[in-house]
Amino acid sequence: MAVYFLNIQTFNRSDGSNGPSLAAYRSGERIRDERTRRIYDHTDRQGVMHKEILLPAALAGADMGWATDRYSLWNAAEAAEKRKDARVAREYLIALPSELTHPQRVHVVRGFAQDLADRYGFAVDVALHAPRNFRGSDPRNFHAHLLATTREVFHEGLGRKTTVDLNGESRLKLGLGPGIRELFYARQRWAEVANMALESARVDARIDHRSLAAQGITREPKLWIPRIPYEIERRGGRSVVAEQIREKHRARHEPRHEPQRTAPESPSRERDHPRTRTEDIARQSIENWRQYRREKLMSGESEPSAEDSARKYAQYRRDVLELGEARAAEIHLQGTPAAGRDRDYDFGL
Protein backbone atom coordinates (compact mmCIF):
# COMPACT_ATOMS: atom_id res chain seq x y z
CA MET A 1 0.00 0.00 0.00
CA ALA A 2 1.08 3.60 -0.56
CA VAL A 3 2.89 5.18 2.40
CA TYR A 4 2.89 8.86 3.31
CA PHE A 5 6.29 10.41 3.89
CA LEU A 6 7.39 14.01 3.47
CA ASN A 7 10.41 15.47 5.21
CA ILE A 8 11.58 19.08 4.91
CA GLN A 9 15.09 20.06 5.87
CA THR A 10 17.30 23.09 5.36
CA PHE A 11 21.04 23.23 4.64
CA ASN A 12 23.28 25.89 6.13
CA ARG A 13 26.78 26.94 5.23
CA SER A 14 27.71 26.77 8.92
CA ASP A 15 27.06 23.01 8.75
CA GLY A 16 29.45 22.63 5.84
CA SER A 17 26.69 22.46 3.23
CA ASN A 18 26.85 24.11 -0.18
CA GLY A 19 24.57 24.09 -3.20
CA PRO A 20 26.90 22.49 -5.79
CA SER A 21 27.69 19.59 -3.47
CA LEU A 22 24.03 18.94 -2.65
CA ALA A 23 22.96 19.10 -6.29
CA ALA A 24 25.81 16.91 -7.55
CA TYR A 25 25.06 14.17 -5.05
CA ARG A 26 21.34 14.04 -5.81
CA SER A 27 21.65 14.30 -9.59
CA GLY A 28 24.67 12.03 -9.96
CA GLU A 29 26.72 14.71 -11.75
CA ARG A 30 30.11 16.40 -11.53
CA ILE A 31 29.86 20.04 -10.40
CA ARG A 32 32.57 22.52 -9.46
CA ASP A 33 31.93 24.94 -6.61
CA GLU A 34 33.42 28.21 -7.86
CA ARG A 35 33.37 29.73 -4.38
CA THR A 36 35.53 27.05 -2.75
CA ARG A 37 37.07 25.72 -6.02
CA ARG A 38 36.19 22.19 -4.96
CA ILE A 39 34.85 19.61 -7.41
CA TYR A 40 32.06 17.25 -6.42
CA ASP A 41 31.97 14.21 -8.67
CA HIS A 42 29.09 11.75 -8.23
CA THR A 43 28.90 10.52 -11.81
CA ASP A 44 29.28 6.93 -10.61
CA ARG A 45 26.03 7.11 -8.65
CA GLN A 46 23.41 4.55 -9.63
CA GLY A 47 19.65 4.79 -9.34
CA VAL A 48 18.94 8.34 -10.57
CA MET A 49 15.81 7.67 -12.63
CA HIS A 50 14.93 11.25 -13.59
CA LYS A 51 16.20 14.78 -13.01
CA GLU A 52 15.16 18.25 -14.10
CA ILE A 53 14.97 21.83 -12.86
CA LEU A 54 11.57 23.50 -12.62
CA LEU A 55 11.00 27.27 -12.50
CA PRO A 56 7.93 29.38 -11.66
CA ALA A 57 5.31 29.34 -14.41
CA ALA A 58 5.53 33.16 -14.55
CA LEU A 59 8.93 32.76 -16.22
CA ALA A 60 7.63 30.57 -19.03
CA GLY A 61 8.86 31.87 -22.40
CA ALA A 62 11.79 33.80 -20.90
CA ASP A 63 15.37 32.86 -21.66
CA MET A 64 16.21 31.06 -18.43
CA GLY A 65 19.04 28.83 -19.66
CA TRP A 66 21.28 29.84 -16.78
CA ALA A 67 18.65 28.69 -14.24
CA THR A 68 17.95 25.34 -15.89
CA ASP A 69 21.66 24.48 -15.91
CA ARG A 70 22.57 22.76 -12.64
CA TYR A 71 26.13 24.11 -12.54
CA SER A 72 25.22 27.76 -13.09
CA LEU A 73 22.09 27.66 -10.88
CA TRP A 74 23.80 26.37 -7.75
CA ASN A 75 26.91 28.47 -8.20
CA ALA A 76 24.62 31.48 -8.48
CA ALA A 77 22.93 30.36 -5.25
CA GLU A 78 26.32 30.21 -3.53
CA ALA A 79 27.40 33.60 -4.85
CA ALA A 80 24.16 35.20 -3.63
CA GLU A 81 24.91 34.33 0.00
CA LYS A 82 27.48 36.42 1.90
CA ARG A 83 27.06 35.24 5.48
CA LYS A 84 29.16 32.36 6.76
CA ASP A 85 26.06 30.85 8.37
CA ALA A 86 23.75 31.45 5.39
CA ARG A 87 21.04 29.00 4.47
CA VAL A 88 21.91 27.72 1.01
CA ALA A 89 19.12 25.28 0.13
CA ARG A 90 15.86 23.73 1.24
CA GLU A 91 14.83 20.16 0.44
CA TYR A 92 11.51 18.34 0.25
CA LEU A 93 12.07 14.58 0.45
CA ILE A 94 9.02 12.52 -0.49
CA ALA A 95 8.20 8.84 -0.76
CA LEU A 96 6.60 7.97 -4.11
CA PRO A 97 3.77 5.45 -4.42
CA SER A 98 5.23 2.17 -5.66
CA GLU A 99 1.85 1.39 -7.25
CA LEU A 100 2.50 4.01 -9.94
CA THR A 101 4.56 3.47 -13.07
CA HIS A 102 7.75 5.45 -13.66
CA PRO A 103 6.10 7.98 -16.03
CA GLN A 104 3.28 8.43 -13.52
CA ARG A 105 5.76 9.05 -10.71
CA VAL A 106 7.61 11.62 -12.82
CA HIS A 107 4.31 13.33 -13.58
CA VAL A 108 3.16 13.54 -9.96
CA VAL A 109 6.53 14.83 -8.71
CA ARG A 110 6.64 17.41 -11.50
CA GLY A 111 3.19 18.64 -10.52
CA PHE A 112 4.10 18.97 -6.83
CA ALA A 113 7.41 20.70 -7.59
CA GLN A 114 5.72 23.14 -9.96
CA ASP A 115 3.16 23.99 -7.30
CA LEU A 116 5.96 24.83 -4.84
CA ALA A 117 7.88 26.85 -7.44
CA ASP A 118 4.81 28.92 -8.25
CA ARG A 119 3.96 29.50 -4.58
CA TYR A 120 7.43 30.60 -3.43
CA GLY A 121 9.10 31.76 -6.64
CA PHE A 122 12.18 29.56 -6.23
CA ALA A 123 13.89 27.09 -8.56
CA VAL A 124 13.37 23.39 -7.76
CA ASP A 125 16.01 20.83 -8.71
CA VAL A 126 14.18 17.49 -8.92
CA ALA A 127 15.81 14.05 -8.73
CA LEU A 128 13.88 10.77 -8.66
CA HIS A 129 15.77 7.85 -7.12
CA ALA A 130 15.18 4.12 -7.36
CA PRO A 131 15.24 1.93 -4.24
CA ARG A 132 18.74 1.19 -2.98
CA ASN A 133 20.16 -2.23 -3.79
CA PHE A 134 21.56 -3.39 -0.47
CA ARG A 135 20.66 -5.77 2.33
CA GLY A 136 17.54 -4.76 4.21
CA SER A 137 16.40 -2.14 1.71
CA ASP A 138 12.77 -1.94 0.69
CA PRO A 139 12.29 -2.58 -3.06
CA ARG A 140 9.29 -0.23 -3.01
CA ASN A 141 11.31 2.75 -1.76
CA PHE A 142 10.97 4.99 -4.79
CA HIS A 143 11.56 8.56 -3.61
CA ALA A 144 12.29 12.04 -4.86
CA HIS A 145 14.53 14.89 -3.70
CA LEU A 146 13.22 18.38 -4.41
CA LEU A 147 16.16 20.72 -3.76
CA ALA A 148 15.04 24.35 -3.80
CA THR A 149 16.91 27.65 -3.76
CA THR A 150 16.30 29.89 -0.78
CA ARG A 151 15.98 32.95 -3.04
CA GLU A 152 13.45 33.85 -5.67
CA VAL A 153 14.55 33.31 -9.23
CA PHE A 154 14.20 36.05 -11.87
CA HIS A 155 15.26 36.49 -15.48
CA GLU A 156 18.48 38.24 -14.47
CA GLY A 157 19.36 36.03 -11.49
CA LEU A 158 18.44 35.23 -7.91
CA GLY A 159 16.78 37.93 -5.83
CA ARG A 160 15.38 38.27 -2.34
CA LYS A 161 14.81 35.44 0.12
CA THR A 162 11.64 33.47 -0.45
CA THR A 163 8.76 33.95 1.97
CA VAL A 164 9.20 30.43 3.31
CA ASP A 165 12.74 31.35 4.39
CA LEU A 166 11.82 34.57 6.17
CA ASN A 167 11.93 34.74 9.96
CA GLY A 168 8.80 35.14 12.03
CA GLU A 169 9.08 38.91 12.42
CA SER A 170 9.48 39.48 8.68
CA ARG A 171 6.54 37.21 7.91
CA LEU A 172 4.41 39.05 10.44
CA LYS A 173 5.16 42.40 8.80
CA LEU A 174 4.03 40.98 5.46
CA GLY A 175 0.87 39.54 7.02
CA LEU A 176 1.89 35.96 6.21
CA GLY A 177 1.41 34.39 9.62
CA PRO A 178 3.64 31.80 11.33
CA GLY A 179 6.08 29.83 9.20
CA ILE A 180 4.63 26.54 10.48
CA ARG A 181 1.75 27.12 8.08
CA GLU A 182 4.09 26.46 5.17
CA LEU A 183 4.90 23.04 6.58
CA PHE A 184 1.22 22.24 6.92
CA TYR A 185 0.61 23.43 3.38
CA ALA A 186 3.36 21.24 1.89
CA ARG A 187 2.22 18.16 3.81
CA GLN A 188 -1.41 18.54 2.75
CA ARG A 189 -0.58 19.48 -0.82
CA TRP A 190 1.60 16.41 -1.39
CA ALA A 191 -1.18 14.15 -0.11
CA GLU A 192 -3.66 15.81 -2.47
CA VAL A 193 -1.40 15.59 -5.52
CA ALA A 194 -0.38 11.99 -4.84
CA ASN A 195 -3.97 10.86 -4.26
CA MET A 196 -5.09 12.47 -7.51
CA ALA A 197 -2.36 10.54 -9.31
CA LEU A 198 -3.41 7.29 -7.63
CA GLU A 199 -7.03 7.89 -8.56
CA SER A 200 -6.11 8.64 -12.18
CA ALA A 201 -4.09 5.42 -12.27
CA ARG A 202 -7.14 3.51 -10.96
CA VAL A 203 -5.28 2.49 -7.81
CA ASP A 204 -7.37 2.11 -4.65
CA ALA A 205 -4.56 3.01 -2.24
CA ARG A 206 -4.51 6.49 -0.71
CA ILE A 207 -2.17 8.43 1.57
CA ASP A 208 -3.07 10.81 4.40
CA HIS A 209 -0.93 13.63 5.76
CA ARG A 210 -2.81 13.79 9.06
CA SER A 211 -1.65 12.20 12.29
CA LEU A 212 -3.09 8.82 13.29
CA ALA A 213 -5.04 10.50 16.09
CA ALA A 214 -6.60 12.98 13.64
CA GLN A 215 -7.59 10.05 11.41
CA GLY A 216 -9.24 8.28 14.34
CA ILE A 217 -6.66 5.45 14.29
CA THR A 218 -5.55 4.24 17.71
CA ARG A 219 -2.51 2.17 16.73
CA GLU A 220 1.04 3.34 17.42
CA PRO A 221 3.04 4.90 14.56
CA LYS A 222 5.37 2.53 12.73
CA LEU A 223 8.97 2.26 13.83
CA TRP A 224 11.17 4.93 12.26
CA ILE A 225 14.94 5.07 12.60
CA PRO A 226 16.68 8.39 11.78
CA ARG A 227 19.02 8.39 8.83
CA ILE A 228 22.37 8.52 10.63
CA PRO A 229 21.70 5.58 13.02
CA TYR A 230 20.17 3.69 10.10
CA GLU A 231 23.26 4.20 7.95
CA ILE A 232 25.55 3.16 10.81
CA GLU A 233 23.73 -0.16 11.15
CA ARG A 234 23.47 -0.67 7.42
CA ARG A 235 27.24 -0.49 7.19
CA GLY A 236 27.69 -3.11 9.88
CA GLY A 237 28.09 -0.84 12.91
CA ARG A 238 26.14 -0.64 16.13
CA SER A 239 23.90 2.32 16.90
CA VAL A 240 22.85 2.80 20.52
CA VAL A 241 20.29 5.38 19.40
CA ALA A 242 18.62 2.90 17.04
CA GLU A 243 18.57 0.23 19.74
CA GLN A 244 16.95 2.60 22.23
CA ILE A 245 14.30 3.60 19.69
CA ARG A 246 13.46 -0.06 19.02
CA GLU A 247 13.34 -0.84 22.74
CA LYS A 248 10.91 1.98 23.47
CA HIS A 249 8.79 1.14 20.44
CA ARG A 250 8.48 -2.53 21.38
CA ALA A 251 7.82 -1.73 25.03
CA ARG A 252 4.78 0.25 23.90
CA HIS A 253 3.52 -2.61 21.74
CA GLU A 254 4.26 -5.73 23.79
CA PRO A 255 1.83 -6.66 26.62
CA ARG A 256 3.22 -6.40 30.10
CA HIS A 257 3.23 -9.67 32.09
CA GLU A 258 2.59 -9.42 35.79
CA PRO A 259 3.50 -12.15 38.30
CA GLN A 260 0.47 -14.13 39.49
CA ARG A 261 -0.80 -13.29 42.96
CA THR A 262 -3.00 -15.42 45.20
CA ALA A 263 -4.49 -12.39 46.91
CA PRO A 264 -5.26 -8.87 45.70
CA GLU A 265 -3.10 -6.10 47.02
CA SER A 266 -2.81 -2.35 46.69
CA PRO A 267 0.74 -1.08 46.10
CA SER A 268 -0.22 2.52 46.65
CA ARG A 269 -1.92 1.67 49.94
CA GLU A 270 1.12 -0.31 51.04
CA ARG A 271 3.37 2.69 50.54
CA ASP A 272 1.01 4.97 52.46
CA HIS A 273 0.22 2.49 55.28
CA PRO A 274 3.09 0.06 56.03
CA ARG A 275 1.08 -1.84 58.65
CA THR A 276 -1.53 -2.96 56.13
CA ARG A 277 1.06 -5.17 54.41
CA THR A 278 1.62 -7.14 57.61
CA GLU A 279 -2.13 -7.49 58.08
CA ASP A 280 -2.56 -8.76 54.53
CA ILE A 281 0.16 -11.36 55.07
CA ALA A 282 -1.50 -12.45 58.28
CA ARG A 283 -4.86 -12.87 56.62
CA GLN A 284 -3.30 -14.83 53.80
CA SER A 285 -1.47 -17.03 56.28
CA ILE A 286 -4.73 -17.90 58.02
CA GLU A 287 -6.38 -18.69 54.70
CA ASN A 288 -3.48 -20.91 53.73
CA TRP A 289 -3.75 -22.73 57.01
CA ARG A 290 -7.50 -23.26 56.55
CA GLN A 291 -6.87 -24.65 53.09
CA TYR A 292 -4.25 -26.94 54.60
CA ARG A 293 -6.79 -28.23 57.15
CA ARG A 294 -9.39 -28.89 54.47
CA GLU A 295 -6.89 -30.91 52.44
CA LYS A 296 -5.94 -32.93 55.54
CA LEU A 297 -9.59 -33.70 56.32
CA MET A 298 -10.26 -34.82 52.75
CA SER A 299 -7.27 -37.14 52.96
CA GLY A 300 -8.72 -38.80 56.11
CA GLU A 301 -6.40 -37.24 58.65
CA SER A 302 -7.81 -35.87 61.91
CA GLU A 303 -8.69 -32.18 62.10
CA PRO A 304 -6.12 -30.03 63.84
CA SER A 305 -7.26 -28.65 67.14
CA ALA A 306 -8.06 -25.01 67.76
CA GLU A 307 -5.03 -24.92 70.03
CA ASP A 308 -2.77 -25.99 67.13
CA SER A 309 -4.20 -23.30 64.88
CA ALA A 310 -3.76 -20.60 67.51
CA ARG A 311 -0.20 -21.73 68.20
CA LYS A 312 0.72 -21.60 64.51
CA TYR A 313 -0.76 -18.13 64.08
CA ALA A 314 1.02 -16.87 67.21
CA GLN A 315 4.28 -18.21 65.81
CA TYR A 316 3.69 -16.31 62.58
CA ARG A 317 3.15 -13.05 64.47
CA ARG A 318 6.40 -13.60 66.39
CA ASP A 319 8.20 -14.22 63.07
CA VAL A 320 6.92 -10.92 61.73
CA LEU A 321 8.29 -9.07 64.74
CA GLU A 322 11.60 -10.93 64.97
CA LEU A 323 12.51 -11.88 61.38
CA GLY A 324 10.82 -9.13 59.49
CA GLU A 325 7.93 -9.09 57.13
CA ALA A 326 9.64 -10.54 54.04
CA ARG A 327 11.24 -13.47 55.89
CA ALA A 328 7.98 -14.32 57.69
CA ALA A 329 6.12 -14.41 54.40
CA GLU A 330 8.79 -16.66 52.92
CA ILE A 331 8.45 -19.13 55.81
CA HIS A 332 4.67 -19.22 56.19
CA LEU A 333 3.26 -18.44 52.77
CA GLN A 334 4.63 -21.46 50.98
CA GLY A 335 3.86 -21.39 47.31
CA THR A 336 2.78 -17.76 47.39
CA PRO A 337 5.20 -15.50 45.49
CA ALA A 338 6.12 -12.26 47.12
CA ALA A 339 4.56 -9.20 45.57
CA GLY A 340 6.75 -7.50 42.99
CA ARG A 341 6.65 -4.52 40.74
CA ASP A 342 5.37 -4.62 37.18
CA ARG A 343 8.29 -5.15 34.86
CA ASP A 344 9.05 -3.79 31.41
CA TYR A 345 10.61 -6.44 29.20
CA ASP A 346 13.38 -5.63 26.74
CA PHE A 347 13.14 -7.30 23.33
CA GLY A 348 16.23 -7.61 21.22
CA LEU A 349 16.42 -7.99 17.48
PyMOL commands that set and color helices and strands:
alter all, ss='L'
color gray80, all
select helices_A, chain A and resi 13-15+19-27+57-59+65-68+70-80+102-120+163-165+168-173+180-200+227-234+240-253+267-272+274-298+306-323+325-332
alter helices_A, ss='H'
color red, helices_A
select strands_A, chain A and resi 6-12+30-33+38-41+48-54+87-95+124-129+143-148+151-154+157-161
alter strands_A, ss='S'
color yellow, strands_A
deselect
rebuild
show_as cartoon
